[in-house]
Amino acid sequence: MPEGPSLVILRQQAEKFSGRTVREVGGNSRAGIERKKHYQVHTRTECPRCGRKLEYHAELGKKQRRAFACGHCQKRYG
């Protein structure tokens, strides 16, 4: 598959960093890292608080996103 111009430019710019280690990340990526610190039950099978089996909701809310929740510890809105 042929590469688009943006991939060619990205590859050329990334070549100068070849063999180096990333020690710090800047920009908007920190927002995602901070948010993930609070994911206590995402993709787990048992509740960390009470040990009961978690419920999986495939299409929850207005955005139809997946959600993991404890039916005993968490109150469901909506």
N, C-alpha and C positions, 0 to 999 in steps of 0.2 A: 504494500500500500504506500503510495507516495506521501511524503510529509508536507504539511502546509507551511507557509512562510513563517508563521509564529513559532512552530516547533523548531525550525531551522535556526531562527534567531535565538531561541532559548537554549538550544544545544550549544551554539557558539559561545554564548555568555557563560554557560555552566562549565565549559572546558577549563577555564582558568582556575576553577575550584576543585578540579580532579585530584583525589588523594588526600584532601583535607578533611578535618572533622568539624562538624557543626557543634558549637558550644553554647550558643545563645540564639534565640529566635526573636525577631522583632515584628513590628507591624500589628495587624489585627489578630494574629494567631494566638496571642495570649488570652483573648476573650474566650476562645474555645477551650483552652487548657484549664482556665479557672472554672468554667462551667462543668467540665468533666470531673472535677474534684468532688462534686456533690452527687454524682451518679452512684448511689449506694446499692441499687438493686438491678440496674440495667444488665440484661442478659443473664442474670443469676436465677437459680431455681428455688432458693430458700430465703426467707426474710432474715436480715441480719439482726433484727430486734427480737422476734419471737420464735423464729425457726420454722414457721409454717410455710407451706408451698405457696409460691407467688402466682398471681393471676396474670395472664398475658392477654392484652387487648390489642387486636390487630389494627383496628381503624377507630381511634378514639378522638373525639373533639372535632372542631371545625376544620382543621387541617388534615384530618384522617391519618394521624401518625400512630405508630405503635407505642404501647406503654406497658410497663411492668409495675405491678403494685401488690401490696399485701392487703387482702380483703379484711383482715382483722385490725391492722395497725393504721391503715390509711383510710380517710374518708373520701368517697368518690363524689365529685361534683358533676352535675350534668346529666 
